[in-house]
Amino acid sequence: MPVVRSSEAVTHEIHGARFISYAAPLTGSEELCAWRGEIPAGTRAPAHTVSREEIFHLLVGELLITLDGRTERVGAGDTVIVNAGSTLGVENPTGHTAISWVTTSVGLTAELADGSLLTPPWAN
């Protein structure tokens, strides 16, 4: 039985946020990836277009989520469904770190506004 202990999770930092990867091919998952995101106060991640559907669940805090140009304030307990091909922006305008749980399928890529392609190691 594959069990990923919190001490074994792989941490990545990019664009001012921290991603702690639990489920990915590296840890034995064949189809899905899941990670905890830590978005510090004042962080504004660049908008990016995702290649796969993501389920973004906010565990702690409050964020401004912009999805295809529409901005919503989301709070702890809220879930945002980000369909493949959607453009997502995340901002933490508060004074506290927000914590999320994200699930997607293996192979996710994200295209930034400048056309550069990001292949997140926590989702592949």
Long-range contacts (C-beta under 8 A, 24 or more apart in sequence): 2-27, 2-28, 2-29, 4-28, 9-36, 10-121, 10-122, 12-120, 12-121, 12-122, 14-118, 14-120, 15-43, 15-45, 15-46, 16-40, 16-43, 16-44, 16-45, 17-43, 17-45, 17-90, 19-120, 19-122, 20-122, 21-121, 21-122, 21-123, 23-103, 24-106, 24-122, 24-123, 24-124, 25-106, 25-124, 29-106, 30-106, 31-105, 31-106, 32-103, 32-104, 32-105, 32-106, 33-103, 33-104, 33-105, 33-106, 33-108, 33-122, 33-123, 33-124, 34-101, 34-102, 34-103, 34-104, 35-101, 35-102, 35-122, 35-123, 36-99, 36-100, 36-101, 36-102, 37-99, 37-100, 37-101, 37-102, 38-97, 38-98, 38-99, 39-63, 39-90, 39-92, 39-97, 39-98, 39-99, 39-100, 40-92, 40-97, 41-92, 41-94, 41-95, 41-96, 41-97, 42-92, 42-93, 43-90, 43-91, 43-92, 44-89, 44-90, 44-91, 44-92, 45-89, 45-90, 45-91, 46-89, 46-112, 46-113, 47-87, 47-88, 47-89, 47-112, 47-113, 48-87, 48-88, 48-89, 48-110, 48-111, 48-112, 48-113, 48-118, 49-85, 49-86, 49-87, 49-88, 49-110, 49-111, 50-82, 50-84, 50-85, 50-86, 50-88, 50-104, 50-108, 50-109, 50-110, 51-84, 51-85, 51-107, 51-108, 51-109, 51-110, 51-111, 52-84, 52-104, 52-105, 52-107, 52-108, 52-109, 53-81, 53-82, 53-83, 53-84, 53-104, 53-105, 54-81, 54-82, 54-88, 54-102, 54-103, 54-104, 54-108, 55-79, 55-80, 55-81, 55-82, 55-102, 55-103, 55-104, 56-80, 56-81, 56-82, 56-100, 56-102, 57-100, 57-101, 57-102, 58-98, 58-99, 58-100, 59-99, 59-100, 59-101, 60-97, 60-98, 60-99, 61-92, 61-94, 61-96, 61-97, 61-98, 61-99, 62-92, 62-93, 62-94, 62-98, 63-90, 63-91, 63-92, 63-98, 63-100, 64-90, 64-91, 64-92, 64-93, 65-89, 65-90, 66-90, 66-91
